[in-house]
Amino acid sequence: MKQLTKAEEELMQIMWDLGPCTVAAMRDYIAGQEGQEKPPHSTVSTIVRILEEKGFVGHKAYGRTYEYFPLVSKDQYGKQSLNKLVNDYFAGSTLDLVSFLVKEKNLGIKDLSDLMEVLDTDE
């Protein structure tokens, strides 16, 4: 699975939130975010076409209107991104990643206990 640019990932997040949607709906969604202006139609359309070329998005045509939908789930992409992070920055060690998170987030005993409980139920 290919990596996404920041702009591509932002549009994927919108499609994961909205489900099947048009470029106009994506632009409205962005404009609805605090402090965001509505981006040009051509910009969003170009990024969506790139996502389609990369295999992340499909479309269904309704006359001249295209409805776009994710072909890759948020979970699938998240797993791939996390694996890349672990491999690139923690030499493939999930233990090093968890240790880093514990130190950086100053997790307390309660947080660690909750984490252990989650891990125990997943087994």
ChimeraX commands (.cxc) that place a marker at each C-alpha (Angstrom):
marker #1 position 0.00,0.00,0.00 radius 0.5
marker #1 position 1.37,3.40,-0.96 radius 0.5
marker #1 position 1.89,6.24,1.50 radius 0.5
marker #1 position -0.38,9.26,1.25 radius 0.5
marker #1 position 0.62,12.91,1.27 radius 0.5
marker #1 position -0.85,15.11,3.99 radius 0.5
marker #1 position -3.47,16.54,1.60 radius 0.5
marker #1 position -4.41,13.08,0.34 radius 0.5
marker #1 position -4.74,11.77,3.88 radius 0.5
marker #1 position -6.95,14.72,4.84 radius 0.5
marker #1 position -9.34,13.92,2.00 radius 0.5
marker #1 position -9.33,10.22,2.94 radius 0.5
marker #1 position -10.25,11.20,6.52 radius 0.5
marker #1 position -13.20,13.16,5.10 radius 0.5
marker #1 position -14.36,10.21,2.98 radius 0.5
marker #1 position -13.98,7.85,5.96 radius 0.5
marker #1 position -16.16,10.26,7.97 radius 0.5
marker #1 position -18.76,10.97,5.28 radius 0.5
marker #1 position -18.80,7.72,3.35 radius 0.5
marker #1 position -19.64,7.99,-0.35 radius 0.5
marker #1 position -19.62,11.68,-1.30 radius 0.5
marker #1 position -19.09,14.17,-4.09 radius 0.5
marker #1 position -16.28,16.71,-4.44 radius 0.5
marker #1 position -18.83,19.41,-3.52 radius 0.5
marker #1 position -19.65,17.59,-0.26 radius 0.5
marker #1 position -15.93,17.32,0.57 radius 0.5
marker #1 position -15.47,21.05,-0.07 radius 0.5
marker #1 position -18.46,21.85,2.16 radius 0.5
marker #1 position -17.08,19.59,4.89 radius 0.5
marker #1 position -13.72,21.38,4.79 radius 0.5
marker #1 position -15.42,24.80,4.83 radius 0.5
marker #1 position -17.41,23.69,7.88 radius 0.5
marker #1 position -14.21,23.23,9.90 radius 0.5
marker #1 position -13.30,26.15,12.11 radius 0.5
marker #1 position -10.99,28.60,10.37 radius 0.5
marker #1 position -11.07,26.77,7.03 radius 0.5
marker #1 position -12.06,28.28,3.72 radius 0.5
marker #1 position -13.71,26.30,0.96 radius 0.5
marker #1 position -10.91,25.01,-1.27 radius 0.5
marker #1 position -11.16,25.32,-5.05 radius 0.5
marker #1 position -13.13,22.54,-6.76 radius 0.5
marker #1 position -10.20,21.81,-9.08 radius 0.5
marker #1 position -7.81,21.26,-6.16 radius 0.5
marker #1 position -10.05,18.74,-4.40 radius 0.5
marker #1 position -10.91,17.05,-7.69 radius 0.5
marker #1 position -7.23,16.66,-8.61 radius 0.5
marker #1 position -6.35,15.12,-5.24 radius 0.5
marker #1 position -9.30,12.73,-5.45 radius 0.5
marker #1 position -8.18,11.60,-8.92 radius 0.5
marker #1 position -4.67,10.96,-7.54 radius 0.5
marker #1 position -6.21,8.91,-4.73 radius 0.5
marker #1 position -8.13,6.96,-7.34 radius 0.5
marker #1 position -4.94,6.31,-9.34 radius 0.5
marker #1 position -3.23,5.07,-6.15 radius 0.5
marker #1 position -6.12,2.65,-5.55 radius 0.5
marker #1 position -7.49,4.28,-2.40 radius 0.5
marker #1 position -10.72,5.60,-3.91 radius 0.5
marker #1 position -13.32,4.42,-6.38 radius 0.5
marker #1 position -16.20,6.29,-7.96 radius 0.5
marker #1 position -19.69,5.82,-9.30 radius 0.5
marker #1 position -20.95,8.12,-12.05 radius 0.5
marker #1 position -24.41,9.69,-11.98 radius 0.5
marker #1 position -24.45,11.54,-15.28 radius 0.5
marker #1 position -21.75,14.18,-14.97 radius 0.5
marker #1 position -21.58,13.89,-11.18 radius 0.5
marker #1 position -19.15,11.48,-9.58 radius 0.5
marker #1 position -19.65,10.00,-6.14 radius 0.5
marker #1 position -16.37,8.89,-4.57 radius 0.5
marker #1 position -15.93,6.19,-1.94 radius 0.5
marker #1 position -12.96,4.71,-0.05 radius 0.5
marker #1 position -11.57,1.39,-1.29 radius 0.5
marker #1 position -9.20,1.18,1.69 radius 0.5
marker #1 position -10.63,1.25,5.21 radius 0.5
marker #1 position -9.35,3.57,7.90 radius 0.5
marker #1 position -8.26,0.50,9.91 radius 0.5
marker #1 position -6.28,-0.93,6.97 radius 0.5
marker #1 position -4.46,2.33,6.38 radius 0.5
marker #1 position -3.90,2.86,10.11 radius 0.5
marker #1 position -2.31,-0.56,10.50 radius 0.5
marker #1 position -0.03,0.02,7.52 radius 0.5
marker #1 position 0.96,3.48,8.80 radius 0.5
marker #1 position 1.66,2.16,12.30 radius 0.5
marker #1 position 3.78,-0.68,10.92 radius 0.5
marker #1 position 5.75,1.86,8.87 radius 0.5
marker #1 position 6.23,4.05,11.94 radius 0.5
marker #1 position 7.45,1.10,14.03 radius 0.5
marker #1 position 9.83,-0.05,11.29 radius 0.5
marker #1 position 11.16,3.41,10.38 radius 0.5
marker #1 position 11.57,4.90,13.87 radius 0.5
marker #1 position 11.70,2.01,16.34 radius 0.5
marker #1 position 13.73,-0.60,14.40 radius 0.5
marker #1 position 10.66,-2.83,14.13 radius 0.5
marker #1 position 10.25,-3.05,17.91 radius 0.5
marker #1 position 6.72,-2.51,19.21 radius 0.5
marker #1 position 8.16,-2.70,22.72 radius 0.5
marker #1 position 10.33,0.34,21.94 radius 0.5
marker #1 position 7.26,2.16,20.60 radius 0.5
marker #1 position 5.20,1.42,23.70 radius 0.5
marker #1 position 8.12,2.40,25.97 radius 0.5
marker #1 position 8.45,5.67,24.07 radius 0.5
marker #1 position 4.72,6.38,24.43 radius 0.5
marker #1 position 4.75,5.57,28.15 radius 0.5
marker #1 position 7.65,7.97,28.74 radius 0.5
marker #1 position 6.39,10.76,26.46 radius 0.5
marker #1 position 2.81,10.71,27.72 radius 0.5
marker #1 position 3.81,10.23,31.37 radius 0.5
marker #1 position 1.36,7.37,31.74 radius 0.5
marker #1 position 0.43,6.61,35.32 radius 0.5
marker #1 position -0.15,3.26,36.96 radius 0.5
marker #1 position -3.89,3.48,36.24 radius 0.5
marker #1 position -3.22,4.06,32.52 radius 0.5
marker #1 position -0.78,1.15,32.38 radius 0.5
marker #1 position -3.23,-1.07,34.26 radius 0.5
marker #1 position -5.97,-0.16,31.75 radius 0.5
marker #1 position -3.59,-0.93,28.89 radius 0.5
marker #1 position -2.73,-4.32,30.40 radius 0.5
marker #1 position -6.45,-5.07,30.77 radius 0.5
marker #1 position -7.05,-4.28,27.09 radius 0.5
marker #1 position -4.13,-6.48,26.08 radius 0.5
marker #1 position -5.39,-9.34,28.26 radius 0.5
marker #1 position -8.88,-9.25,26.70 radius 0.5
marker #1 position -7.42,-9.21,23.17 radius 0.5
marker #1 position -5.59,-12.50,23.67 radius 0.5
marker link #1:1,2 radius 0.2
marker link #1:2,3 radius 0.2
marker link #1:3,4 radius 0.2
marker link #1:4,5 radius 0.2
marker link #1:5,6 radius 0.2
marker link #1:6,7 radius 0.2
marker link #1:7,8 radius 0.2
marker link #1:8,9 radius 0.2
marker link #1:9,10 radius 0.2
marker link #1:10,11 radius 0.2
marker link #1:11,12 radius 0.2
marker link #1:12,13 radius 0.2
marker link #1:13,14 radius 0.2
marker link #1:14,15 radius 0.2
marker link #1:15,16 radius 0.2
marker link #1:16,17 radius 0.2
marker link #1:17,18 radius 0.2
marker link #1:18,19 radius 0.2
marker link #1:19,20 radius 0.2
marker link #1:20,21 radius 0.2
marker link #1:21,22 radius 0.2
marker link #1:22,23 radius 0.2
marker link #1:23,24 radius 0.2
marker link #1:24,25 radius 0.2
marker link #1:25,26 radius 0.2
marker link #1:26,27 radius 0.2
marker link #1:27,28 radius 0.2
marker link #1:28,29 radius 0.2
marker link #1:29,30 radius 0.2
marker link #1:30,31 radius 0.2
marker link #1:31,32 radius 0.2
marker link #1:32,33 radius 0.2
marker link #1:33,34 radius 0.2
marker link #1:34,35 radius 0.2
marker link #1:35,36 radius 0.2
marker link #1:36,37 radius 0.2
marker link #1:37,38 radius 0.2
marker link #1:38,39 radius 0.2
marker link #1:39,40 radius 0.2
marker link #1:40,41 radius 0.2
marker link #1:41,42 radius 0.2
marker link #1:42,43 radius 0.2
marker link #1:43,44 radius 0.2
marker link #1:44,45 radius 0.2
marker link #1:45,46 radius 0.2
marker link #1:46,47 radius 0.2
marker link #1:47,48 radius 0.2
marker link #1:48,49 radius 0.2
marker link #1:49,50 radius 0.2
marker link #1:50,51 radius 0.2
marker link #1:51,52 radius 0.2
marker link #1:52,53 radius 0.2
marker link #1:53,54 radius 0.2
marker link #1:54,55 radius 0.2
marker link #1:55,56 radius 0.2
marker link #1:56,57 radius 0.2
marker link #1:57,58 radius 0.2
marker link #1:58,59 radius 0.2
marker link #1:59,60 radius 0.2
marker link #1:60,61 radius 0.2
marker link #1:61,62 radius 0.2
marker link #1:62,63 radius 0.2
marker link #1:63,64 radius 0.2
marker link #1:64,65 radius 0.2
marker link #1:65,66 radius 0.2
marker link #1:66,67 radius 0.2
marker link #1:67,68 radius 0.2
marker link #1:68,69 radius 0.2
marker link #1:69,70 radius 0.2
marker link #1:70,71 radius 0.2
marker link #1:71,72 radius 0.2
marker link #1:72,73 radius 0.2
marker link #1:73,74 radius 0.2
marker link #1:74,75 radius 0.2
marker link #1:75,76 radius 0.2
marker link #1:76,77 radius 0.2
marker link #1:77,78 radius 0.2
marker link #1:78,79 radius 0.2
marker link #1:79,80 radius 0.2
marker link #1:80,81 radius 0.2
marker link #1:81,82 radius 0.2
marker link #1:82,83 radius 0.2
marker link #1:83,84 radius 0.2
marker link #1:84,85 radius 0.2
marker link #1:85,86 radius 0.2
marker link #1:86,87 radius 0.2
marker link #1:87,88 radius 0.2
marker link #1:88,89 radius 0.2
marker link #1:89,90 radius 0.2
marker link #1:90,91 radius 0.2
marker link #1:91,92 radius 0.2
marker link #1:92,93 radius 0.2
marker link #1:93,94 radius 0.2
marker link #1:94,95 radius 0.2
marker link #1:95,96 radius 0.2
marker link #1:96,97 radius 0.2
marker link #1:97,98 radius 0.2
marker link #1:98,99 radius 0.2
marker link #1:99,100 radius 0.2
marker link #1:100,101 radius 0.2
marker link #1:101,102 radius 0.2
marker link #1:102,103 radius 0.2
marker link #1:103,104 radius 0.2
marker link #1:104,105 radius 0.2
marker link #1:105,106 radius 0.2
marker link #1:106,107 radius 0.2
marker link #1:107,108 radius 0.2
marker link #1:108,109 radius 0.2
marker link #1:109,110 radius 0.2
marker link #1:110,111 radius 0.2
marker link #1:111,112 radius 0.2
marker link #1:112,113 radius 0.2
marker link #1:113,114 radius 0.2
marker link #1:114,115 radius 0.2
marker link #1:115,116 radius 0.2
marker link #1:116,117 radius 0.2
marker link #1:117,118 radius 0.2
marker link #1:118,119 radius 0.2
marker link #1:119,120 radius 0.2
marker link #1:120,121 radius 0.2
marker link #1:121,122 radius 0.2
marker link #1:122,123 radius 0.2
view
